[in-house]
Amino acid sequence: MNLASIYYLGVTLLLFLLFAAIVARTCSKKRQKQGEAPKYRMMDDD
C-alpha cells in the first residue's frame, strides 16, 4: 500500500463519517420535533 492509497482511504472514511453524522443529526427525534414546531405554530395561528 503506497502513500496515495492510504490518503485516498483516509479521505473516503472521513467523508463517510461526516455523512453519517449529518444523517444521524437530521434523523434524531429531538431535531425532528424542533424542525416541525413552526409548522404546528402556523397551523394554530389560522
mmCIF file of the N, C-alpha and C atoms, coordinates in Angstrom:
data_MODEL
# 
_entry.id   MODEL 
# 
loop_
_atom_site.group_PDB 
_atom_site.id 
_atom_site.type_symbol 
_atom_site.label_atom_id 
_atom_site.label_alt_id 
_atom_site.label_comp_id 
_atom_site.label_asym_id 
_atom_site.label_entity_id 
_atom_site.label_seq_id 
_atom_site.pdbx_PDB_ins_code 
_atom_site.Cartn_x 
_atom_site.Cartn_y 
_atom_site.Cartn_z 
_atom_site.occupancy 
_atom_site.B_iso_or_equiv 
_atom_site.pdbx_formal_charge 
_atom_site.auth_seq_id 
_atom_site.auth_comp_id 
_atom_site.auth_asym_id 
_atom_site.auth_atom_id 
_atom_site.pdbx_PDB_model_num 
ATOM 1   N N  . MET A 1 1  ? 0.851   -1.171 0.000  1.00 0.00 ? 1  MET A N  1 
ATOM 2   C CA . MET A 1 1  ? 0.000   0.000  0.000  1.00 0.00 ? 1  MET A CA 1 
ATOM 3   C C  . MET A 1 1  ? 0.900   1.238  0.000  1.00 0.00 ? 1  MET A C  1 
ATOM 4   N N  . ASN A 1 2  ? 0.745   2.055  -0.990 1.00 0.00 ? 2  ASN A N  1 
ATOM 5   C CA . ASN A 1 2  ? 1.568   3.261  -1.037 1.00 0.00 ? 2  ASN A CA 1 
ATOM 6   C C  . ASN A 1 2  ? 0.854   4.437  -0.374 1.00 0.00 ? 2  ASN A C  1 
ATOM 7   N N  . LEU A 1 3  ? 1.520   5.542  -0.296 1.00 0.00 ? 3  LEU A N  1 
ATOM 8   C CA . LEU A 1 3  ? 1.016   6.709  0.424  1.00 0.00 ? 3  LEU A CA 1 
ATOM 9   C C  . LEU A 1 3  ? -0.266  7.262  -0.195 1.00 0.00 ? 3  LEU A C  1 
ATOM 10  N N  . ALA A 1 4  ? -0.372  7.240  -1.493 1.00 0.00 ? 4  ALA A N  1 
ATOM 11  C CA . ALA A 1 4  ? -1.558  7.780  -2.173 1.00 0.00 ? 4  ALA A CA 1 
ATOM 12  C C  . ALA A 1 4  ? -2.806  6.955  -1.840 1.00 0.00 ? 4  ALA A C  1 
ATOM 13  N N  . SER A 1 5  ? -2.681  5.658  -1.800 1.00 0.00 ? 5  SER A N  1 
ATOM 14  C CA . SER A 1 5  ? -3.852  4.829  -1.495 1.00 0.00 ? 5  SER A CA 1 
ATOM 15  C C  . SER A 1 5  ? -4.269  4.975  -0.033 1.00 0.00 ? 5  SER A C  1 
ATOM 16  N N  . ILE A 1 6  ? -3.312  5.167  0.868  1.00 0.00 ? 6  ILE A N  1 
ATOM 17  C CA . ILE A 1 6  ? -3.646  5.397  2.280  1.00 0.00 ? 6  ILE A CA 1 
ATOM 18  C C  . ILE A 1 6  ? -4.363  6.737  2.428  1.00 0.00 ? 6  ILE A C  1 
ATOM 19  N N  . TYR A 1 7  ? -3.886  7.750  1.732  1.00 0.00 ? 7  TYR A N  1 
ATOM 20  C CA . TYR A 1 7  ? -4.524  9.062  1.750  1.00 0.00 ? 7  TYR A CA 1 
ATOM 21  C C  . TYR A 1 7  ? -5.948  8.979  1.193  1.00 0.00 ? 7  TYR A C  1 
ATOM 22  N N  . TYR A 1 8  ? -6.124  8.284  0.091  1.00 0.00 ? 8  TYR A N  1 
ATOM 23  C CA . TYR A 1 8  ? -7.445  8.120  -0.527 1.00 0.00 ? 8  TYR A CA 1 
ATOM 24  C C  . TYR A 1 8  ? -8.395  7.400  0.428  1.00 0.00 ? 8  TYR A C  1 
ATOM 25  N N  . LEU A 1 9  ? -7.918  6.357  1.075  1.00 0.00 ? 9  LEU A N  1 
ATOM 26  C CA . LEU A 1 9  ? -8.743  5.614  2.030  1.00 0.00 ? 9  LEU A CA 1 
ATOM 27  C C  . LEU A 1 9  ? -9.117  6.502  3.220  1.00 0.00 ? 9  LEU A C  1 
ATOM 28  N N  . GLY A 1 10 ? -8.173  7.288  3.708  1.00 0.00 ? 10 GLY A N  1 
ATOM 29  C CA . GLY A 1 10 ? -8.450  8.178  4.831  1.00 0.00 ? 10 GLY A CA 1 
ATOM 30  C C  . GLY A 1 10 ? -9.482  9.234  4.498  1.00 0.00 ? 10 GLY A C  1 
ATOM 31  N N  . VAL A 1 11 ? -9.361  9.839  3.331  1.00 0.00 ? 11 VAL A N  1 
ATOM 32  C CA . VAL A 1 11 ? -10.327 10.867 2.911  1.00 0.00 ? 11 VAL A CA 1 
ATOM 33  C C  . VAL A 1 11 ? -11.709 10.240 2.718  1.00 0.00 ? 11 VAL A C  1 
ATOM 34  N N  . THR A 1 12 ? -11.752 9.055  2.143  1.00 0.00 ? 12 THR A N  1 
ATOM 35  C CA . THR A 1 12 ? -13.029 8.367  1.937  1.00 0.00 ? 12 THR A CA 1 
ATOM 36  C C  . THR A 1 12 ? -13.701 8.058  3.270  1.00 0.00 ? 12 THR A C  1 
ATOM 37  N N  . LEU A 1 13 ? -12.947 7.557  4.226  1.00 0.00 ? 13 LEU A N  1 
ATOM 38  C CA . LEU A 1 13 ? -13.512 7.260  5.545  1.00 0.00 ? 13 LEU A CA 1 
ATOM 39  C C  . LEU A 1 13 ? -13.965 8.534  6.255  1.00 0.00 ? 13 LEU A C  1 
ATOM 40  N N  . LEU A 1 14 ? -13.205 9.593  6.125  1.00 0.00 ? 14 LEU A N  1 
ATOM 41  C CA . LEU A 1 14 ? -13.582 10.861 6.739  1.00 0.00 ? 14 LEU A CA 1 
ATOM 42  C C  . LEU A 1 14 ? -14.895 11.382 6.159  1.00 0.00 ? 14 LEU A C  1 
ATOM 43  N N  . LEU A 1 15 ? -15.041 11.319 4.843  1.00 0.00 ? 15 LEU A N  1 
ATOM 44  C CA . LEU A 1 15 ? -16.284 11.772 4.212  1.00 0.00 ? 15 LEU A CA 1 
ATOM 45  C C  . LEU A 1 15 ? -17.465 10.889 4.607  1.00 0.00 ? 15 LEU A C  1 
ATOM 46  N N  . PHE A 1 16 ? -17.227 9.590  4.727  1.00 0.00 ? 16 PHE A N  1 
ATOM 47  C CA . PHE A 1 16 ? -18.299 8.684  5.149  1.00 0.00 ? 16 PHE A CA 1 
ATOM 48  C C  . PHE A 1 16 ? -18.743 9.005  6.572  1.00 0.00 ? 16 PHE A C  1 
ATOM 49  N N  . LEU A 1 17 ? -17.789 9.250  7.468  1.00 0.00 ? 17 LEU A N  1 
ATOM 50  C CA . LEU A 1 17 ? -18.139 9.583  8.848  1.00 0.00 ? 17 LEU A CA 1 
ATOM 51  C C  . LEU A 1 17 ? -18.870 10.917 8.927  1.00 0.00 ? 17 LEU A C  1 
ATOM 52  N N  . LEU A 1 18 ? -18.475 11.870 8.118  1.00 0.00 ? 18 LEU A N  1 
ATOM 53  C CA . LEU A 1 18 ? -19.167 13.148 8.076  1.00 0.00 ? 18 LEU A CA 1 
ATOM 54  C C  . LEU A 1 18 ? -20.601 12.978 7.587  1.00 0.00 ? 18 LEU A C  1 
ATOM 55  N N  . PHE A 1 19 ? -20.782 12.186 6.554  1.00 0.00 ? 19 PHE A N  1 
ATOM 56  C CA . PHE A 1 19 ? -22.128 11.913 6.035  1.00 0.00 ? 19 PHE A CA 1 
ATOM 57  C C  . PHE A 1 19 ? -22.984 11.207 7.081  1.00 0.00 ? 19 PHE A C  1 
ATOM 58  N N  . ALA A 1 20 ? -22.412 10.234 7.780  1.00 0.00 ? 20 ALA A N  1 
ATOM 59  C CA . ALA A 1 20 ? -23.151 9.503  8.816  1.00 0.00 ? 20 ALA A CA 1 
ATOM 60  C C  . ALA A 1 20 ? -23.561 10.438 9.952  1.00 0.00 ? 20 ALA A C  1 
ATOM 61  N N  . ALA A 1 21 ? -22.692 11.383 10.324 1.00 0.00 ? 21 ALA A N  1 
ATOM 62  C CA . ALA A 1 21 ? -23.020 12.338 11.380 1.00 0.00 ? 21 ALA A CA 1 
ATOM 63  C C  . ALA A 1 21 ? -24.152 13.258 10.949 1.00 0.00 ? 21 ALA A C  1 
ATOM 64  N N  . ILE A 1 22 ? -24.134 13.691 9.700  1.00 0.00 ? 22 ILE A N  1 
ATOM 65  C CA . ILE A 1 22 ? -25.205 14.555 9.191  1.00 0.00 ? 22 ILE A CA 1 
ATOM 66  C C  . ILE A 1 22 ? -26.537 13.805 9.179  1.00 0.00 ? 22 ILE A C  1 
ATOM 67  N N  . VAL A 1 23 ? -26.521 12.563 8.747  1.00 0.00 ? 23 VAL A N  1 
ATOM 68  C CA . VAL A 1 23 ? -27.753 11.770 8.720  1.00 0.00 ? 23 VAL A CA 1 
ATOM 69  C C  . VAL A 1 23 ? -28.267 11.523 10.126 1.00 0.00 ? 23 VAL A C  1 
ATOM 70  N N  . ALA A 1 24 ? -27.382 11.195 11.064 1.00 0.00 ? 24 ALA A N  1 
ATOM 71  C CA . ALA A 1 24 ? -27.800 10.946 12.442 1.00 0.00 ? 24 ALA A CA 1 
ATOM 72  C C  . ALA A 1 24 ? -28.397 12.202 13.072 1.00 0.00 ? 24 ALA A C  1 
ATOM 73  N N  . ARG A 1 25 ? -27.793 13.343 12.786 1.00 0.00 ? 25 ARG A N  1 
ATOM 74  C CA . ARG A 1 25 ? -28.310 14.594 13.340 1.00 0.00 ? 25 ARG A CA 1 
ATOM 75  C C  . ARG A 1 25 ? -29.653 14.956 12.726 1.00 0.00 ? 25 ARG A C  1 
ATOM 76  N N  . THR A 1 26 ? -29.802 14.734 11.441 1.00 0.00 ? 26 THR A N  1 
ATOM 77  C CA . THR A 1 26 ? -31.042 15.070 10.753 1.00 0.00 ? 26 THR A CA 1 
ATOM 78  C C  . THR A 1 26 ? -32.191 14.178 11.195 1.00 0.00 ? 26 THR A C  1 
ATOM 79  N N  . CYS A 1 27 ? -31.920 12.918 11.439 1.00 0.00 ? 27 CYS A N  1 
ATOM 80  C CA . CYS A 1 27 ? -32.976 11.958 11.757 1.00 0.00 ? 27 CYS A CA 1 
ATOM 81  C C  . CYS A 1 27 ? -33.263 11.824 13.242 1.00 0.00 ? 27 CYS A C  1 
ATOM 82  N N  . SER A 1 28 ? -32.575 12.569 14.096 1.00 0.00 ? 28 SER A N  1 
ATOM 83  C CA . SER A 1 28 ? -32.808 12.420 15.532 1.00 0.00 ? 28 SER A CA 1 
ATOM 84  C C  . SER A 1 28 ? -34.194 12.961 15.891 1.00 0.00 ? 28 SER A C  1 
ATOM 85  N N  . LYS A 1 29 ? -34.809 12.363 16.892 1.00 0.00 ? 29 LYS A N  1 
ATOM 86  C CA . LYS A 1 29 ? -36.162 12.744 17.289 1.00 0.00 ? 29 LYS A CA 1 
ATOM 87  C C  . LYS A 1 29 ? -36.218 14.176 17.809 1.00 0.00 ? 29 LYS A C  1 
ATOM 88  N N  . LYS A 1 30 ? -35.202 14.592 18.559 1.00 0.00 ? 30 LYS A N  1 
ATOM 89  C CA . LYS A 1 30 ? -35.187 15.942 19.103 1.00 0.00 ? 30 LYS A CA 1 
ATOM 90  C C  . LYS A 1 30 ? -35.164 16.971 17.986 1.00 0.00 ? 30 LYS A C  1 
ATOM 91  N N  . ARG A 1 31 ? -34.312 16.750 16.982 1.00 0.00 ? 31 ARG A N  1 
ATOM 92  C CA . ARG A 1 31 ? -34.226 17.664 15.841 1.00 0.00 ? 31 ARG A CA 1 
ATOM 93  C C  . ARG A 1 31 ? -35.527 17.677 15.061 1.00 0.00 ? 31 ARG A C  1 
ATOM 94  N N  . GLN A 1 32 ? -36.152 16.515 14.928 1.00 0.00 ? 32 GLN A N  1 
ATOM 95  C CA . GLN A 1 32 ? -37.381 16.430 14.149 1.00 0.00 ? 32 GLN A CA 1 
ATOM 96  C C  . GLN A 1 32 ? -38.478 17.260 14.813 1.00 0.00 ? 32 GLN A C  1 
ATOM 97  N N  . LYS A 1 33 ? -38.550 17.209 16.132 1.00 0.00 ? 33 LYS A N  1 
ATOM 98  C CA . LYS A 1 33 ? -39.558 17.997 16.836 1.00 0.00 ? 33 LYS A CA 1 
ATOM 99  C C  . LYS A 1 33 ? -39.280 19.481 16.693 1.00 0.00 ? 33 LYS A C  1 
ATOM 100 N N  . GLN A 1 34 ? -38.009 19.886 16.768 1.00 0.00 ? 34 GLN A N  1 
ATOM 101 C CA . GLN A 1 34 ? -37.666 21.295 16.609 1.00 0.00 ? 34 GLN A CA 1 
ATOM 102 C C  . GLN A 1 34 ? -37.968 21.770 15.194 1.00 0.00 ? 34 GLN A C  1 
ATOM 103 N N  . GLY A 1 35 ? -37.747 20.932 14.225 1.00 0.00 ? 35 GLY A N  1 
ATOM 104 C CA . GLY A 1 35 ? -37.967 21.307 12.838 1.00 0.00 ? 35 GLY A CA 1 
ATOM 105 C C  . GLY A 1 35 ? -39.430 21.438 12.474 1.00 0.00 ? 35 GLY A C  1 
ATOM 106 N N  . GLU A 1 36 ? -40.282 20.665 13.130 1.00 0.00 ? 36 GLU A N  1 
ATOM 107 C CA . GLU A 1 36 ? -41.708 20.701 12.812 1.00 0.00 ? 36 GLU A CA 1 
ATOM 108 C C  . GLU A 1 36 ? -42.491 21.661 13.696 1.00 0.00 ? 36 GLU A C  1 
ATOM 109 N N  . ALA A 1 37 ? -41.865 22.213 14.705 1.00 0.00 ? 37 ALA A N  1 
ATOM 110 C CA . ALA A 1 37 ? -42.567 23.125 15.615 1.00 0.00 ? 37 ALA A CA 1 
ATOM 111 C C  . ALA A 1 37 ? -43.149 24.343 14.897 1.00 0.00 ? 37 ALA A C  1 
ATOM 112 N N  . PRO A 1 38 ? -42.408 25.016 14.001 1.00 0.00 ? 38 PRO A N  1 
ATOM 113 C CA . PRO A 1 38 ? -43.006 26.176 13.315 1.00 0.00 ? 38 PRO A CA 1 
ATOM 114 C C  . PRO A 1 38 ? -44.239 25.814 12.484 1.00 0.00 ? 38 PRO A C  1 
ATOM 115 N N  . LYS A 1 39 ? -44.256 24.609 11.928 1.00 0.00 ? 39 LYS A N  1 
ATOM 116 C CA . LYS A 1 39 ? -45.407 24.189 11.128 1.00 0.00 ? 39 LYS A CA 1 
ATOM 117 C C  . LYS A 1 39 ? -46.659 24.152 11.999 1.00 0.00 ? 39 LYS A C  1 
ATOM 118 N N  . TYR A 1 40 ? -46.528 23.587 13.197 1.00 0.00 ? 40 TYR A N  1 
ATOM 119 C CA . TYR A 1 40 ? -47.693 23.494 14.066 1.00 0.00 ? 40 TYR A CA 1 
ATOM 120 C C  . TYR A 1 40 ? -48.085 24.859 14.627 1.00 0.00 ? 40 TYR A C  1 
ATOM 121 N N  . ARG A 1 41 ? -47.106 25.750 14.828 1.00 0.00 ? 41 ARG A N  1 
ATOM 122 C CA . ARG A 1 41 ? -47.427 27.104 15.278 1.00 0.00 ? 41 ARG A CA 1 
ATOM 123 C C  . ARG A 1 41 ? -48.219 27.844 14.217 1.00 0.00 ? 41 ARG A C  1 
ATOM 124 N N  . MET A 1 42 ? -47.839 27.693 12.949 1.00 0.00 ? 42 MET A N  1 
ATOM 125 C CA . MET A 1 42 ? -48.574 28.361 11.871 1.00 0.00 ? 42 MET A CA 1 
ATOM 126 C C  . MET A 1 42 ? -49.984 27.795 11.761 1.00 0.00 ? 42 MET A C  1 
ATOM 127 N N  . MET A 1 43 ? -50.125 26.489 11.977 1.00 0.00 ? 43 MET A N  1 
ATOM 128 C CA . MET A 1 43 ? -51.457 25.892 11.895 1.00 0.00 ? 43 MET A CA 1 
ATOM 129 C C  . MET A 1 43 ? -52.332 26.381 13.047 1.00 0.00 ? 43 MET A C  1 
ATOM 130 N N  . ASP A 1 44 ? -51.741 26.617 14.223 1.00 0.00 ? 44 ASP A N  1 
ATOM 131 C CA . ASP A 1 44 ? -52.509 27.128 15.357 1.00 0.00 ? 44 ASP A CA 1 
ATOM 132 C C  . ASP A 1 44 ? -52.933 28.568 15.140 1.00 0.00 ? 44 ASP A C  1 
ATOM 133 N N  . ASP A 1 45 ? -52.123 29.360 14.424 1.00 0.00 ? 45 ASP A N  1 
ATOM 134 C CA . ASP A 1 45 ? -52.463 30.755 14.173 1.00 0.00 ? 45 ASP A CA 1 
ATOM 135 C C  . ASP A 1 45 ? -53.675 30.897 13.281 1.00 0.00 ? 45 ASP A C  1 
ATOM 136 N N  . ASP A 1 46 ? -53.894 29.938 12.400 1.00 0.00 ? 46 ASP A N  1 
ATOM 137 C CA . ASP A 1 46 ? -55.042 30.031 11.471 1.00 0.00 ? 46 ASP A CA 1 
ATOM 138 C C  . ASP A 1 46 ? -56.305 29.713 12.156 1.00 0.00 ? 46 ASP A C  1 
# 
